[in-house]
Amino acid sequence: MKNQIIKKMMAATAADGVARMSAKAPRLCPSCGSFYTDPPAVSRKNKNIDICPECGMREALEEAGMEHLFGETLAAYRAARAAAGGKP
Ligand SMILES: [Zn+2]
């Protein structure tokens, strides 16, 4: 009986956590300082922090030595995002 209550409580807590993770609560990007709601990217400079997708793209291009492509890559990302109705 007691175990069933604990199981129900744990299931409810897990479901709440999933709901919170999927909610589009704005996050603050520690790299550029802007708020974002798209799924985060993991920083290549510090694997323990999440950054906004745009900074994720910039870091990926920098790592590949292609930072000069950031402008047009960002424009393409924003256009595709807008075409999808603002959804990533
Ligand atoms: Zn950022």
PDB file of the backbone (N, CA, C, O) and the ligand in Angstrom, with CONECT records:
HET     ZN  A 101       1
ATOM      1  N   MET A   1       0.837  -1.213   0.000  1.00  0.00           N
ATOM      2  CA  MET A   1       0.000   0.000   0.000  1.00  0.00           C
ATOM      3  C   MET A   1       0.860   1.246   0.000  1.00  0.00           C
ATOM      4  O   MET A   1       0.686   2.158  -0.808  1.00  0.00           O
ATOM      5  N   LYS A   2       1.809   1.251   0.950  1.00  0.00           N
ATOM      6  CA  LYS A   2       2.694   2.412   1.045  1.00  0.00           C
ATOM      7  C   LYS A   2       3.558   2.524  -0.217  1.00  0.00           C
ATOM      8  O   LYS A   2       3.800   3.618  -0.727  1.00  0.00           O
ATOM      9  N   ASN A   3       4.019   1.359  -0.708  1.00  0.00           N
ATOM     10  CA  ASN A   3       4.831   1.351  -1.931  1.00  0.00           C
ATOM     11  C   ASN A   3       4.059   1.887  -3.126  1.00  0.00           C
ATOM     12  O   ASN A   3       4.618   2.584  -3.973  1.00  0.00           O
ATOM     13  N   GLN A   4       2.768   1.559  -3.192  1.00  0.00           N
ATOM     14  CA  GLN A   4       1.949   2.035  -4.318  1.00  0.00           C
ATOM     15  C   GLN A   4       1.824   3.550  -4.287  1.00  0.00           C
ATOM     16  O   GLN A   4       1.862   4.207  -5.327  1.00  0.00           O
ATOM     17  N   ILE A   5       1.675   4.095  -3.096  1.00  0.00           N
ATOM     18  CA  ILE A   5       1.576   5.555  -2.965  1.00  0.00           C
ATOM     19  C   ILE A   5       2.888   6.198  -3.413  1.00  0.00           C
ATOM     20  O   ILE A   5       2.890   7.196  -4.135  1.00  0.00           O
ATOM     21  N   ILE A   6       4.002   5.612  -2.975  1.00  0.00           N
ATOM     22  CA  ILE A   6       5.309   6.157  -3.370  1.00  0.00           C
ATOM     23  C   ILE A   6       5.490   6.070  -4.883  1.00  0.00           C
ATOM     24  O   ILE A   6       6.001   6.997  -5.512  1.00  0.00           O
ATOM     25  N   LYS A   7       5.062   4.937  -5.463  1.00  0.00           N
ATOM     26  CA  LYS A   7       5.175   4.786  -6.923  1.00  0.00           C
ATOM     27  C   LYS A   7       4.350   5.844  -7.642  1.00  0.00           C
ATOM     28  O   LYS A   7       4.799   6.437  -8.623  1.00  0.00           O
ATOM     29  N   LYS A   8       3.127   6.076  -7.137  1.00  0.00           N
ATOM     30  CA  LYS A   8       2.262   7.079  -7.772  1.00  0.00           C
ATOM     31  C   LYS A   8       2.884   8.468  -7.659  1.00  0.00           C
ATOM     32  O   LYS A   8       2.847   9.255  -8.605  1.00  0.00           O
ATOM     33  N   MET A   9       3.461   8.761  -6.481  1.00  0.00           N
ATOM     34  CA  MET A   9       4.084  10.069  -6.280  1.00  0.00           C
ATOM     35  C   MET A   9       5.282  10.247  -7.215  1.00  0.00           C
ATOM     36  O   MET A   9       5.480  11.318  -7.790  1.00  0.00           O
ATOM     37  N   MET A  10       6.079   9.182  -7.358  1.00  0.00           N
ATOM     38  CA  MET A  10       7.250   9.273  -8.229  1.00  0.00           C
ATOM     39  C   MET A  10       6.834   9.437  -9.684  1.00  0.00           C
ATOM     40  O   MET A  10       7.453  10.201 -10.425  1.00  0.00           O
ATOM     41  N   ALA A  11       5.792   8.725 -10.096  1.00  0.00           N
ATOM     42  CA  ALA A  11       5.307   8.840 -11.473  1.00  0.00           C
ATOM     43  C   ALA A  11       4.789  10.251 -11.730  1.00  0.00           C
ATOM     44  O   ALA A  11       5.036  10.823 -12.792  1.00  0.00           O
ATOM     45  N   ALA A  12       4.075  10.809 -10.762  1.00  0.00           N
ATOM     46  CA  ALA A  12       3.543  12.157 -10.924  1.00  0.00           C
ATOM     47  C   ALA A  12       4.678  13.173 -10.995  1.00  0.00           C
ATOM     48  O   ALA A  12       4.619  14.118 -11.781  1.00  0.00           O
ATOM     49  N   THR A  13       5.708  12.982 -10.178  1.00  0.00           N
ATOM     50  CA  THR A  13       6.851  13.896 -10.184  1.00  0.00           C
ATOM     51  C   THR A  13       7.579  13.821 -11.523  1.00  0.00           C
ATOM     52  O   THR A  13       7.979  14.843 -12.079  1.00  0.00           O
ATOM     53  N   ALA A  14       7.747  12.603 -12.036  1.00  0.00           N
ATOM     54  CA  ALA A  14       8.424  12.434 -13.325  1.00  0.00           C
ATOM     55  C   ALA A  14       7.610  13.077 -14.442  1.00  0.00           C
ATOM     56  O   ALA A  14       8.168  13.739 -15.316  1.00  0.00           O
ATOM     57  N   ALA A  15       6.293  12.885 -14.418  1.00  0.00           N
ATOM     58  CA  ALA A  15       5.427  13.469 -15.442  1.00  0.00           C
ATOM     59  C   ALA A  15       5.497  14.991 -15.377  1.00  0.00           C
ATOM     60  O   ALA A  15       5.496  15.664 -16.408  1.00  0.00           O
ATOM     61  N   ASP A  16       5.556  15.525 -14.171  1.00  0.00           N
ATOM     62  CA  ASP A  16       5.661  16.975 -14.000  1.00  0.00           C
ATOM     63  C   ASP A  16       6.986  17.479 -14.572  1.00  0.00           C
ATOM     64  O   ASP A  16       7.037  18.529 -15.211  1.00  0.00           O
ATOM     65  N   GLY A  17       8.054  16.719 -14.336  1.00  0.00           N
ATOM     66  CA  GLY A  17       9.359  17.100 -14.862  1.00  0.00           C
ATOM     67  C   GLY A  17       9.363  17.128 -16.382  1.00  0.00           C
ATOM     68  O   GLY A  17       9.921  18.040 -16.992  1.00  0.00           O
ATOM     69  N   VAL A  18       8.735  16.119 -16.996  1.00  0.00           N
ATOM     70  CA  VAL A  18       8.660  16.067 -18.454  1.00  0.00           C
ATOM     71  C   VAL A  18       7.864  17.258 -18.974  1.00  0.00           C
ATOM     72  O   VAL A  18       8.236  17.881 -19.968  1.00  0.00           O
ATOM     73  N   ALA A  19       6.765  17.568 -18.292  1.00  0.00           N
ATOM     74  CA  ALA A  19       5.948  18.710 -18.711  1.00  0.00           C
ATOM     75  C   ALA A  19       6.738  20.012 -18.621  1.00  0.00           C
ATOM     76  O   ALA A  19       6.641  20.872 -19.497  1.00  0.00           O
ATOM     77  N   ARG A  20       7.517  20.144 -17.558  1.00  0.00           N
ATOM     78  CA  ARG A  20       8.327  21.364 -17.401  1.00  0.00           C
ATOM     79  C   ARG A  20       9.399  21.451 -18.480  1.00  0.00           C
ATOM     80  O   ARG A  20       9.660  22.529 -19.014  1.00  0.00           O
ATOM     81  N   MET A  21      10.027  20.305 -18.805  1.00  0.00           N
ATOM     82  CA  MET A  21      11.081  20.310 -19.809  1.00  0.00           C
ATOM     83  C   MET A  21      10.526  20.672 -21.182  1.00  0.00           C
ATOM     84  O   MET A  21      11.192  21.341 -21.971  1.00  0.00           O
ATOM     85  N   SER A  22       9.300  20.225 -21.463  1.00  0.00           N
ATOM     86  CA  SER A  22       8.755  20.478 -22.790  1.00  0.00           C
ATOM     87  C   SER A  22       8.093  21.847 -22.877  1.00  0.00           C
ATOM     88  O   SER A  22       7.822  22.335 -23.974  1.00  0.00           O
ATOM     89  N   ALA A  23       7.830  22.469 -21.735  1.00  0.00           N
ATOM     90  CA  ALA A  23       7.238  23.802 -21.757  1.00  0.00           C
ATOM     91  C   ALA A  23       8.255  24.765 -22.352  1.00  0.00           C
ATOM     92  O   ALA A  23       9.462  24.624 -22.152  1.00  0.00           O
ATOM     93  N   LYS A  24       7.755  25.724 -23.069  1.00  0.00           N
ATOM     94  CA  LYS A  24       8.653  26.659 -23.742  1.00  0.00           C
ATOM     95  C   LYS A  24       9.007  27.817 -22.829  1.00  0.00           C
ATOM     96  O   LYS A  24       8.808  28.981 -23.176  1.00  0.00           O
ATOM     97  N   ALA A  25       9.527  27.491 -21.676  1.00  0.00           N
ATOM     98  CA  ALA A  25       9.971  28.535 -20.761  1.00  0.00           C
ATOM     99  C   ALA A  25      11.250  29.150 -21.316  1.00  0.00           C
ATOM    100  O   ALA A  25      12.163  28.422 -21.708  1.00  0.00           O
ATOM    101  N   PRO A  26      11.331  30.485 -21.353  1.00  0.00           N
ATOM    102  CA  PRO A  26      12.540  31.104 -21.892  1.00  0.00           C
ATOM    103  C   PRO A  26      13.766  30.759 -21.056  1.00  0.00           C
ATOM    104  O   PRO A  26      13.708  30.719 -19.827  1.00  0.00           O
ATOM    105  N   ARG A  27      14.866  30.513 -21.738  1.00  0.00           N
ATOM    106  CA  ARG A  27      16.147  30.263 -21.080  1.00  0.00           C
ATOM    107  C   ARG A  27      17.074  31.416 -21.434  1.00  0.00           C
ATOM    108  O   ARG A  27      16.950  32.028 -22.494  1.00  0.00           O
ATOM    109  N   LEU A  28      17.997  31.700 -20.537  1.00  0.00           N
ATOM    110  CA  LEU A  28      18.980  32.750 -20.782  1.00  0.00           C
ATOM    111  C   LEU A  28      20.263  32.110 -21.291  1.00  0.00           C
ATOM    112  O   LEU A  28      20.823  31.219 -20.653  1.00  0.00           O
ATOM    113  N   CYS A  29      20.714  32.572 -22.438  1.00  0.00           N
ATOM    114  CA  CYS A  29      21.956  32.043 -22.998  1.00  0.00           C
ATOM    115  C   CYS A  29      23.145  32.712 -22.309  1.00  0.00           C
ATOM    116  O   CYS A  29      23.265  33.936 -22.358  1.00  0.00           O
ATOM    117  N   PRO A  30      24.023  31.941 -21.669  1.00  0.00           N
ATOM    118  CA  PRO A  30      25.155  32.543 -20.971  1.00  0.00           C
ATOM    119  C   PRO A  30      26.229  33.058 -21.932  1.00  0.00           C
ATOM    120  O   PRO A  30      27.135  33.785 -21.524  1.00  0.00           O
ATOM    121  N   SER A  31      26.126  32.686 -23.189  1.00  0.00           N
ATOM    122  CA  SER A  31      27.130  33.102 -24.161  1.00  0.00           C
ATOM    123  C   SER A  31      26.827  34.479 -24.745  1.00  0.00           C
ATOM    124  O   SER A  31      27.699  35.347 -24.790  1.00  0.00           O
ATOM    125  N   CYS A  32      25.569  34.677 -25.196  1.00  0.00           N
ATOM    126  CA  CYS A  32      25.227  35.960 -25.827  1.00  0.00           C
ATOM    127  C   CYS A  32      24.318  36.811 -24.956  1.00  0.00           C
ATOM    128  O   CYS A  32      24.114  37.990 -25.244  1.00  0.00           O
ATOM    129  N   GLY A  33      23.767  36.227 -23.892  1.00  0.00           N
ATOM    130  CA  GLY A  33      22.945  37.001 -22.964  1.00  0.00           C
ATOM    131  C   GLY A  33      21.516  37.216 -23.414  1.00  0.00           C
ATOM    132  O   GLY A  33      20.793  38.003 -22.803  1.00  0.00           O
ATOM    133  N   SER A  34      21.080  36.519 -24.492  1.00  0.00           N
ATOM    134  CA  SER A  34      19.699  36.694 -24.932  1.00  0.00           C
ATOM    135  C   SER A  34      18.836  35.519 -24.464  1.00  0.00           C
ATOM    136  O   SER A  34      19.339  34.439 -24.156  1.00  0.00           O
ATOM    137  N   PHE A  35      17.533  35.761 -24.422  1.00  0.00           N
ATOM    138  CA  PHE A  35      16.595  34.716 -24.042  1.00  0.00           C
ATOM    139  C   PHE A  35      16.204  33.927 -25.283  1.00  0.00           C
ATOM    140  O   PHE A  35      16.108  34.480 -26.379  1.00  0.00           O
ATOM    141  N   TYR A  36      15.978  32.616 -25.100  1.00  0.00           N
ATOM    142  CA  TYR A  36      15.564  31.773 -26.223  1.00  0.00           C
ATOM    143  C   TYR A  36      14.641  30.695 -25.716  1.00  0.00           C
ATOM    144  O   TYR A  36      14.654  30.357 -24.533  1.00  0.00           O
ATOM    145  N   THR A  37      13.824  30.145 -26.628  1.00  0.00           N
ATOM    146  CA  THR A  37      12.873  29.095 -26.242  1.00  0.00           C
ATOM    147  C   THR A  37      13.080  27.814 -27.045  1.00  0.00           C
ATOM    148  O   THR A  37      12.490  26.781 -26.730  1.00  0.00           O
ATOM    149  N   ASP A  38      13.919  27.877 -28.086  1.00  0.00           N
ATOM    150  CA  ASP A  38      14.198  26.664 -28.868  1.00  0.00           C
ATOM    151  C   ASP A  38      15.018  25.697 -28.025  1.00  0.00           C
ATOM    152  O   ASP A  38      15.622  26.105 -27.033  1.00  0.00           O
ATOM    153  N   PRO A  39      15.049  24.419 -28.407  1.00  0.00           N
ATOM    154  CA  PRO A  39      15.897  23.470 -27.674  1.00  0.00           C
ATOM    155  C   PRO A  39      17.352  23.965 -27.651  1.00  0.00           C
ATOM    156  O   PRO A  39      17.860  24.443 -28.665  1.00  0.00           O
ATOM    157  N   PRO A  40      18.009  23.851 -26.513  1.00  0.00           N
ATOM    158  CA  PRO A  40      19.366  24.386 -26.389  1.00  0.00           C
ATOM    159  C   PRO A  40      20.411  23.537 -27.100  1.00  0.00           C
ATOM    160  O   PRO A  40      20.157  22.392 -27.474  1.00  0.00           O
ATOM    161  N   ALA A  41      21.584  24.120 -27.275  1.00  0.00           N
ATOM    162  CA  ALA A  41      22.755  23.403 -27.771  1.00  0.00           C
ATOM    163  C   ALA A  41      23.720  23.276 -26.595  1.00  0.00           C
ATOM    164  O   ALA A  41      23.702  24.095 -25.676  1.00  0.00           O
ATOM    165  N   VAL A  42      24.562  22.245 -26.633  1.00  0.00           N
ATOM    166  CA  VAL A  42      25.594  22.092 -25.608  1.00  0.00           C
ATOM    167  C   VAL A  42      26.818  22.865 -26.087  1.00  0.00           C
ATOM    168  O   VAL A  42      27.274  22.690 -27.217  1.00  0.00           O
ATOM    169  N   SER A  43      27.342  23.721 -25.214  1.00  0.00           N
ATOM    170  CA  SER A  43      28.511  24.510 -25.590  1.00  0.00           C
ATOM    171  C   SER A  43      29.702  23.606 -25.855  1.00  0.00           C
ATOM    172  O   SER A  43      29.976  22.684 -25.087  1.00  0.00           O
ATOM    173  N   ARG A  44      30.415  23.875 -26.955  1.00  0.00           N
ATOM    174  CA  ARG A  44      31.638  23.122 -27.250  1.00  0.00           C
ATOM    175  C   ARG A  44      32.774  23.568 -26.356  1.00  0.00           C
ATOM    176  O   ARG A  44      33.738  22.830 -26.151  1.00  0.00           O
ATOM    177  N   LYS A  45      32.667  24.779 -25.819  1.00  0.00           N
ATOM    178  CA  LYS A  45      33.732  25.300 -24.965  1.00  0.00           C
ATOM    179  C   LYS A  45      33.609  24.775 -23.539  1.00  0.00           C
ATOM    180  O   LYS A  45      34.610  24.583 -22.849  1.00  0.00           O
ATOM    181  N   ASN A  46      32.374  24.545 -23.109  1.00  0.00           N
ATOM    182  CA  ASN A  46      32.122  24.011 -21.770  1.00  0.00           C
ATOM    183  C   ASN A  46      30.929  23.062 -21.867  1.00  0.00           C
ATOM    184  O   ASN A  46      29.783  23.503 -21.954  1.00  0.00           O
ATOM    185  N   LYS A  47      31.200  21.774 -21.853  1.00  0.00           N
ATOM    186  CA  LYS A  47      30.159  20.762 -22.071  1.00  0.00           C
ATOM    187  C   LYS A  47      29.083  20.756 -20.986  1.00  0.00           C
ATOM    188  O   LYS A  47      28.052  20.098 -21.128  1.00  0.00           O
ATOM    189  N   ASN A  48      29.327  21.488 -19.912  1.00  0.00           N
ATOM    190  CA  ASN A  48      28.358  21.495 -18.814  1.00  0.00           C
ATOM    191  C   ASN A  48      27.318  22.593 -18.947  1.00  0.00           C
ATOM    192  O   ASN A  48      26.407  22.673 -18.123  1.00  0.00           O
ATOM    193  N   ILE A  49      27.428  23.438 -19.957  1.00  0.00           N
ATOM    194  CA  ILE A  49      26.440  24.506 -20.068  1.00  0.00           C
ATOM    195  C   ILE A  49      25.679  24.422 -21.389  1.00  0.00           C
ATOM    196  O   ILE A  49      26.215  24.027 -22.425  1.00  0.00           O
ATOM    197  N   ASP A  50      24.414  24.809 -21.306  1.00  0.00           N
ATOM    198  CA  ASP A  50      23.563  24.896 -22.492  1.00  0.00           C
ATOM    199  C   ASP A  50      23.616  26.325 -23.010  1.00  0.00           C
ATOM    200  O   ASP A  50      23.634  27.284 -22.238  1.00  0.00           O
ATOM    201  N   ILE A  51      23.639  26.443 -24.308  1.00  0.00           N
ATOM    202  CA  ILE A  51      23.614  27.761 -24.941  1.00  0.00           C
ATOM    203  C   ILE A  51      22.498  27.788 -25.974  1.00  0.00           C
ATOM    204  O   ILE A  51      21.918  26.750 -26.292  1.00  0.00           O
ATOM    205  N   CYS A  52      22.195  28.964 -26.496  1.00  0.00           N
ATOM    206  CA  CYS A  52      21.110  29.062 -27.478  1.00  0.00           C
ATOM    207  C   CYS A  52      21.555  28.406 -28.799  1.00  0.00           C
ATOM    208  O   CYS A  52      22.754  28.279 -29.050  1.00  0.00           O
ATOM    209  N   PRO A  53      20.602  27.994 -29.637  1.00  0.00           N
ATOM    210  CA  PRO A  53      20.962  27.326 -30.893  1.00  0.00           C
ATOM    211  C   PRO A  53      21.847  28.180 -31.786  1.00  0.00           C
ATOM    212  O   PRO A  53      22.699  27.652 -32.500  1.00  0.00           O
ATOM    213  N   GLU A  54      21.655  29.490 -31.753  1.00  0.00           N
ATOM    214  CA  GLU A  54      22.464  30.358 -32.620  1.00  0.00           C
ATOM    215  C   GLU A  54      23.924  30.377 -32.162  1.00  0.00           C
ATOM    216  O   GLU A  54      24.834  30.342 -32.991  1.00  0.00           O
ATOM    217  N   CYS A  55      24.150  30.432 -30.858  1.00  0.00           N
ATOM    218  CA  CYS A  55      25.523  30.369 -30.344  1.00  0.00           C
ATOM    219  C   CYS A  55      26.106  28.981 -30.600  1.00  0.00           C
ATOM    220  O   CYS A  55      27.306  28.838 -30.837  1.00  0.00           O
ATOM    221  N   GLY A  56      25.241  27.949 -30.549  1.00  0.00           N
ATOM    222  CA  GLY A  56      25.694  26.598 -30.857  1.00  0.00           C
ATOM    223  C   GLY A  56      26.209  26.509 -32.285  1.00  0.00           C
ATOM    224  O   GLY A  56      27.225  25.870 -32.560  1.00  0.00           O
ATOM    225  N   MET A  57      25.479  27.169 -33.194  1.00  0.00           N
ATOM    226  CA  MET A  57      25.922  27.191 -34.595  1.00  0.00           C
ATOM    227  C   MET A  57      27.251  27.933 -34.722  1.00  0.00           C
ATOM    228  O   MET A  57      28.154  27.493 -35.433  1.00  0.00           O
ATOM    229  N   ARG A  58      27.357  29.056 -34.029  1.00  0.00           N
ATOM    230  CA  ARG A  58      28.586  29.861 -34.117  1.00  0.00           C
ATOM    231  C   ARG A  58      29.787  29.060 -33.613  1.00  0.00           C
ATOM    232  O   ARG A  58      30.842  29.037 -34.247  1.00  0.00           O
ATOM    233  N   GLU A  59      29.611  28.404 -32.466  1.00  0.00           N
ATOM    234  CA  GLU A  59      30.714  27.607 -31.911  1.00  0.00           C
ATOM    235  C   GLU A  59      31.095  26.453 -32.847  1.00  0.00           C
ATOM    236  O   GLU A  59      32.274  26.145 -33.014  1.00  0.00           O
ATOM    237  N   ALA A  60      30.087  25.823 -33.452  1.00  0.00           N
ATOM    238  CA  ALA A  60      30.365  24.698 -34.366  1.00  0.00           C
ATOM    239  C   ALA A  60      31.151  25.190 -35.581  1.00  0.00           C
ATOM    240  O   ALA A  60      32.105  24.547 -36.019  1.00  0.00           O
ATOM    241  N   LEU A  61      30.735  26.342 -36.118  1.00  0.00           N
ATOM    242  CA  LEU A  61      31.441  26.886 -37.286  1.00  0.00           C
ATOM    243  C   LEU A  61      32.857  27.319 -36.907  1.00  0.00           C
ATOM    244  O   LEU A  61      33.797  27.118 -37.676  1.00  0.00           O
ATOM    245  N   GLU A  62      33.008  27.912 -35.724  1.00  0.00           N
ATOM    246  CA  GLU A  62      34.342  28.321 -35.265  1.00  0.00           C
ATOM    247  C   GLU A  62      35.254  27.107 -35.154  1.00  0.00           C
ATOM    248  O   GLU A  62      36.409  27.137 -35.580  1.00  0.00           O
ATOM    249  N   GLU A  63      34.714  26.041 -34.575  1.00  0.00           N
ATOM    250  CA  GLU A  63      35.511  24.829 -34.381  1.00  0.00           C
ATOM    251  C   GLU A  63      35.960  24.253 -35.723  1.00  0.00           C
ATOM    252  O   GLU A  63      37.048  23.689 -35.843  1.00  0.00           O
ATOM    253  N   ALA A  64      35.095  24.408 -36.730  1.00  0.00           N
ATOM    254  CA  ALA A  64      35.423  23.885 -38.057  1.00  0.00           C
ATOM    255  C   ALA A  64      36.243  24.885 -38.872  1.00  0.00           C
ATOM    256  O   ALA A  64      36.592  24.613 -40.020  1.00  0.00           O
ATOM    257  N   GLY A  65      36.550  26.040 -38.281  1.00  0.00           N
ATOM    258  CA  GLY A  65      37.316  27.056 -39.014  1.00  0.00           C
ATOM    259  C   GLY A  65      36.501  27.739 -40.099  1.00  0.00           C
ATOM    260  O   GLY A  65      37.052  28.255 -41.072  1.00  0.00           O
ATOM    261  N   MET A  66      35.171  27.738 -39.924  1.00  0.00           N
ATOM    262  CA  MET A  66      34.301  28.326 -40.949  1.00  0.00           C
ATOM    263  C   MET A  66      33.428  29.445 -40.374  1.00  0.00           C
ATOM    264  O   MET A  66      32.285  29.624 -40.795  1.00  0.00           O
ATOM    265  N   GLU A  67      33.968  30.190 -39.418  1.00  0.00           N
ATOM    266  CA  GLU A  67      33.178  31.231 -38.776  1.00  0.00           C
ATOM    267  C   GLU A  67      32.712  32.306 -39.751  1.00  0.00           C
ATOM    268  O   GLU A  67      31.745  33.018 -39.481  1.00  0.00           O
ATOM    269  N   HIS A  68      33.407  32.422 -40.893  1.00  0.00           N
ATOM    270  CA  HIS A  68      32.985  33.412 -41.889  1.00  0.00           C
ATOM    271  C   HIS A  68      31.611  33.060 -42.490  1.00  0.00           C
ATOM    272  O   HIS A  68      30.978  33.904 -43.124  1.00  0.00           O
ATOM    273  N   LEU A  69      31.157  31.821 -42.289  1.00  0.00           N
ATOM    274  CA  LEU A  69      29.851  31.416 -42.814  1.00  0.00           C
ATOM    275  C   LEU A  69      28.723  31.648 -41.821  1.00  0.00           C
ATOM    276  O   LEU A  69      27.568  31.334 -42.107  1.00  0.00           O
ATOM    277  N   PHE A  70      29.051  32.200 -40.647  1.00  0.00           N
ATOM    278  CA  PHE A  70      28.023  32.331 -39.610  1.00  0.00           C
ATOM    279  C   PHE A  70      26.852  33.196 -40.063  1.00  0.00           C
ATOM    280  O   PHE A  70      25.696  32.845 -39.824  1.00  0.00           O
ATOM    281  N   GLY A  71      27.136  34.317 -40.710  1.00  0.00           N
ATOM    282  CA  GLY A  71      26.074  35.230 -41.133  1.00  0.00           C
ATOM    283  C   GLY A  71      25.036  34.552 -42.015  1.00  0.00           C
ATOM    284  O   GLY A  71      23.836  34.645 -41.755  1.00  0.00           O
ATOM    285  N   GLU A  72      25.491  33.881 -43.042  1.00  0.00           N
ATOM    286  CA  GLU A  72      24.538  33.265 -43.965  1.00  0.00           C
ATOM    287  C   GLU A  72      23.898  32.018 -43.355  1.00  0.00           C
ATOM    288  O   GLU A  72      22.751  31.699 -43.668  1.00  0.00           O
ATOM    289  N   THR A  73      24.629  31.307 -42.485  1.00  0.00           N
ATOM    290  CA  THR A  73      24.048  30.144 -41.812  1.00  0.00           C
ATOM    291  C   THR A  73      22.936  30.590 -40.868  1.00  0.00           C
ATOM    292  O   THR A  73      21.883  29.957 -40.783  1.00  0.00           O
ATOM    293  N   LEU A  74      23.186  31.685 -40.163  1.00  0.00           N
ATOM    294  CA  LEU A  74      22.187  32.228 -39.245  1.00  0.00           C
ATOM    295  C   LEU A  74      20.953  32.684 -40.010  1.00  0.00           C
ATOM    296  O   LEU A  74      19.826  32.445 -39.576  1.00  0.00           O
ATOM    297  N   ALA A  75      21.163  33.338 -41.146  1.00  0.00           N
ATOM    298  CA  ALA A  75      20.036  33.808 -41.969  1.00  0.00           C
ATOM    299  C   ALA A  75      19.206  32.619 -42.450  1.00  0.00           C
ATOM    300  O   ALA A  75      17.977  32.675 -42.439  1.00  0.00           O
ATOM    301  N   ALA A  76      19.874  31.546 -42.871  1.00  0.00           N
ATOM    302  CA  ALA A  76      19.168  30.353 -43.360  1.00  0.00           C
ATOM    303  C   ALA A  76      18.383  29.701 -42.216  1.00  0.00           C
ATOM    304  O   ALA A  76      17.249  29.261 -42.407  1.00  0.00           O
ATOM    305  N   TYR A  77      18.993  29.643 -41.027  1.00  0.00           N
ATOM    306  CA  TYR A  77      18.320  29.064 -39.863  1.00  0.00           C
ATOM    307  C   TYR A  77      17.067  29.856 -39.512  1.00  0.00           C
ATOM    308  O   TYR A  77      16.001  29.289 -39.273  1.00  0.00           O
ATOM    309  N   ARG A  78      17.217  31.185 -39.486  1.00  0.00           N
ATOM    310  CA  ARG A  78      16.071  32.029 -39.118  1.00  0.00           C
ATOM    311  C   ARG A  78      14.960  31.954 -40.162  1.00  0.00           C
ATOM    312  O   ARG A  78      13.779  31.990 -39.816  1.00  0.00           O
ATOM    313  N   ALA A  79      15.334  31.849 -41.440  1.00  0.00           N
ATOM    314  CA  ALA A  79      14.330  31.732 -42.502  1.00  0.00           C
ATOM    315  C   ALA A  79      13.579  30.402 -42.374  1.00  0.00           C
ATOM    316  O   ALA A  79      12.355  30.355 -42.498  1.00  0.00           O
ATOM    317  N   ALA A  80      14.332  29.317 -42.122  1.00  0.00           N
ATOM    318  CA  ALA A  80      13.696  27.995 -41.993  1.00  0.00           C
ATOM    319  C   ALA A  80      12.804  27.959 -40.754  1.00  0.00           C
ATOM    320  O   ALA A  80      11.730  27.357 -40.762  1.00  0.00           O
ATOM    321  N   ARG A  81      13.264  28.607 -39.702  1.00  0.00           N
ATOM    322  CA  ARG A  81      12.496  28.656 -38.460  1.00  0.00           C
ATOM    323  C   ARG A  81      11.182  29.421 -38.668  1.00  0.00           C
ATOM    324  O   ARG A  81      10.122  29.000 -38.207  1.00  0.00           O
ATOM    325  N   ALA A  82      11.280  30.551 -39.371  1.00  0.00           N
ATOM    326  CA  ALA A  82      10.090  31.364 -39.631  1.00  0.00           C
ATOM    327  C   ALA A  82       9.112  30.599 -40.527  1.00  0.00           C
ATOM    328  O   ALA A  82       7.899  30.667 -40.331  1.00  0.00           O
ATOM    329  N   ALA A  83       9.656  29.859 -41.525  1.00  0.00           N
ATOM    330  CA  ALA A  83       8.807  29.075 -42.433  1.00  0.00           C
ATOM    331  C   ALA A  83       8.087  27.962 -41.686  1.00  0.00           C
ATOM    332  O   ALA A  83       7.006  27.534 -42.091  1.00  0.00           O
ATOM    333  N   ALA A  84       8.689  27.491 -40.590  1.00  0.00           N
ATOM    334  CA  ALA A  84       8.067  26.428 -39.796  1.00  0.00           C
ATOM    335  C   ALA A  84       7.137  27.004 -38.733  1.00  0.00           C
ATOM    336  O   ALA A  84       6.713  26.288 -37.826  1.00  0.00           O
ATOM    337  N   GLY A  85       6.821  28.284 -38.840  1.00  0.00           N
ATOM    338  CA  GLY A  85       5.906  28.913 -37.903  1.00  0.00           C
ATOM    339  C   GLY A  85       6.546  29.226 -36.564  1.00  0.00           C
ATOM    340  O   GLY A  85       5.871  29.251 -35.535  1.00  0.00           O
ATOM    341  N   GLY A  86       7.851  29.463 -36.577  1.00  0.00           N
ATOM    342  CA  GLY A  86       8.556  29.817 -35.350  1.00  0.00           C
ATOM    343  C   GLY A  86       8.993  28.625 -34.534  1.00  0.00           C
ATOM    344  O   GLY A  86       9.594  28.764 -33.469  1.00  0.00           O
ATOM    345  N   LYS A  87       8.677  27.432 -35.057  1.00  0.00           N
ATOM    346  CA  LYS A  87       9.085  26.220 -34.322  1.00  0.00           C
ATOM    347  C   LYS A  87      10.420  25.731 -34.862  1.00  0.00           C
ATOM    348  O   LYS A  87      10.666  25.793 -36.066  1.00  0.00           O
ATOM    349  N   PRO A  88      11.274  25.249 -33.985  1.00  0.00           N
ATOM    350  CA  PRO A  88      12.586  24.768 -34.430  1.00  0.00           C
ATOM    351  C   PRO A  88      12.470  23.485 -35.239  1.00  0.00           C
ATOM    352  O   PRO A  88      13.481  22.946 -35.690  1.00  0.00           O
TER     353      PRO A  88
HETATM  354 ZN    ZN A 101      23.426  32.644 -27.363  1.00  0.00          ZN2+
END
